[in-house]
């Protein structure tokens, strides 16, 4: 059985407004990440993906606050340790983070090698500049990045090269877990493929052991993820193996995401596009029943008043009052109506 590197149990994170209102952006989320696996997290903007990533890293800076739950990284619950211990012993070594807009994360006044020196001196006591340069050159060469990039300023690099450089810097200490928050969203298709290949190589070569890949493009995860979680309004609404979630989604939201995107993948090309109506709910208010109720084409009265728990079917889970057979029958009827 593979080692569990990350265990998240009933995690809840909130944003507090200046009026002391609570906005629950991550609500009772649980998942595991095993050695050698890539977990994909998908959902539209504002569903809580990035907040979940920051919470798992322990990046609780106002107005974001920890509310409850457990985050075990290599057996250590980071919600129970000090920030100094988190920074010294966990961040960079056990887990690393590639933020959104990572291409803007590089200090424009520093050469790339200087940025790497800052990271390594913070975590490796007594290391010299020559040792750091040798490690950096070997890592860049292994990842097919030109060594001369180390002596350049960020402004001298293209968008794709900046992104690959950020990935190399983030993983220079060989963290067990890498969280990549929409690392391909600002790139063209060719650069996206290069970045995805680079991330796969990091696991293949053993520089990292497992990865969480966050995106709003659900089909993109087919090329990299082993398993997928779909988020909506702070909750997980579906999870399972990547191919099943992409090509045979159960939850109406997952189904809507897949049918609203055109990609040249098996079973998807040629589909008629549909639109998910409406907008996500305001998380400032208490939400009863299904959070997708107002946008769901198959909603029933009971969806609004019932407590919606996860259902488990053949190693998959989804949050809906309807049974799998009912949902699939509705999807088939929808397809027939769309073609007539």
Secondary structure by P-SEA (a helix, b strand, c coil): cccccbbbcbbbbbbbccccccccccccccccccccbbbbbbbcccccaaaaaaaaaccccccccccbbbbbccccccccccaaaaacccccccbbbbcccccccccccccaaaaaaaaaaaccccccaaaaaaaaaaaaaaacccccccccccccccaaaaaaaaaaaaacccccbbbbccccccccaaaaaaaaaaaaaaaaaccccbbbbbccccccccccccbbbbbccccccccccccccccccccaaaaaaaaacccccccccccbbbbbccccccccccccccccccccccccccccccbbbbbbcccccccccccaaaaaaaaaaaaaaaac
